[in-house]
Amino acid sequence: MIICICRRINETGIREAVEAGARCPESVQAHHGCEFNCGKCRCAIGEVVADTLETKVDAMQLVAAE
């Protein structure tokens, strides 16, 4: 699903940016070599970043518990 229409960044692209170290919407844009145009996607990108990080932490906790 495309999250940033202006820059054509989809959910997968956001998750890839997080895996590469992005921790905020601006970092996601920088990872893709662009900047915000209209900015309407900023909150949605932030939600995907937070969700990805939360999932990553949950997975690490499961591995540590095993």
C-alpha positions as CSV (number, residue, x, y, z in Angstrom):
1,M,0.0,0.0,0.0
2,I,1.4,3.4,-1.0
3,I,1.8,5.7,2.1
4,C,3.5,8.7,0.5
5,I,1.8,9.5,-2.8
6,C,4.1,12.4,-3.7
7,R,7.3,10.2,-3.4
8,R,5.6,6.8,-4.1
9,I,6.9,5.2,-0.9
10,N,4.9,2.2,0.2
11,E,4.7,0.3,3.5
12,T,7.4,-2.1,2.4
13,G,9.8,0.8,1.6
14,I,9.1,2.2,5.1
15,R,9.9,-1.1,6.8
16,E,13.1,-1.4,4.7
17,A,14.1,2.0,5.8
18,V,13.5,1.1,9.5
19,E,15.6,-2.1,9.1
20,A,18.4,0.2,7.7
21,G,18.2,2.4,10.8
22,A,15.4,5.0,10.1
23,R,13.6,5.9,13.3
24,C,11.4,8.8,12.2
25,P,9.5,9.9,9.1
26,E,12.3,12.3,8.1
27,S,14.8,9.4,8.2
28,V,12.5,7.3,6.0
29,Q,12.4,10.0,3.4
30,A,16.2,10.5,3.6
31,H,16.7,6.7,3.2
32,H,14.8,7.0,-0.1
33,G,16.8,10.1,-1.2
34,C,13.9,12.6,-0.9
35,E,12.2,15.1,1.4
36,F,8.6,15.7,2.2
37,N,6.5,17.5,-0.4
38,C,3.1,18.0,1.0
39,G,3.7,16.3,4.4
40,K,0.3,14.6,4.6
41,C,1.9,11.2,5.0
42,R,4.1,12.2,8.0
43,C,1.8,10.7,10.6
44,A,1.1,7.5,8.6
45,I,4.9,7.0,8.1
46,G,5.4,7.5,11.8
47,E,2.8,4.9,12.6
48,V,4.4,2.3,10.3
49,V,7.8,3.1,11.8
50,A,6.5,2.6,15.3
51,D,4.7,-0.6,14.4
52,T,7.8,-2.0,12.7
53,L,10.0,-1.1,15.7
54,E,7.4,-2.6,18.1
55,T,7.3,-5.8,16.1
56,K,11.1,-5.9,16.0
57,V,11.3,-5.6,19.8
58,D,8.6,-8.3,20.3
59,A,10.5,-10.7,18.1
60,M,13.8,-10.0,19.9
61,Q,12.1,-10.6,23.3
62,L,10.8,-14.0,22.0
63,V,14.3,-15.0,20.9
64,A,15.8,-13.9,24.2
65,A,13.2,-15.9,26.1
66,E,13.8,-19.1,24.2
